[in-house]
Amino acid sequence: MSYCRFISGDVYMYPDVRGGITCCACRLADKVKTIFTPGALEELPEDDPRREWAANICTKCKDGCDACMMYGNMHFETYEEALKHLEEHKAAGHKVPSYAFEGIKRDMEERRPLKPLLCKCGAIACVFSFDKPPMCMDCALKEDE
């Protein structure tokens, strides 16, 4: 579960399945190019299905603007780093719900590990359900066959 989401503030922060904590589309991060930034499609393999989105490429710029770029993610290896980062958001005038701080502190007190969540095969898990253990996409697809 996330510590906070954009619906209740200016921050979306969650424990990452790859380990650590991520501040998603962080307003304190640099802006990064997206699939809609001119030239981005050329960097994708020919068989990448995102090439179908070519009709949505930004027409306002040649190399990135507010319409086709977004804030990048910031990643933290410790709870302390994540708490400090939330304080930086508050100092910048961003709305950060108090329960975000409380959730991180609770996980820190409970000594919840910030390790990657792994599939039985050892790959990072990305498929979750209530009745099965976490799995990577390859194992989930094999199980569905």
Sequence and secondary structure as in RCSB ss.txt:
>XXXX:A:sequence
MSYCRFISGDVYMYPDVRGGITCCACRLADKVKTIFTPGALEELPEDDPRREWAANICTKCKDGCDACMMYGNMH
FETYEEALKHLEEHKAAGHKVPSYAFEGIKRDMEERRPLKPLLCKCGAIACVFSFDKPPMCMDCALKEDE
>XXXX:A:secstr
  SB GGGSS  EEE TTSSEEETT TTS EEE TTSTTTGGGS TT GGGGGGGGS SS SS  TTTEEE  EE
ESSHHHHHHHHHHHHHTT    HHHHHHHHHHHHTT      B TTSSB  B  SSS  B HHHHHHHH 
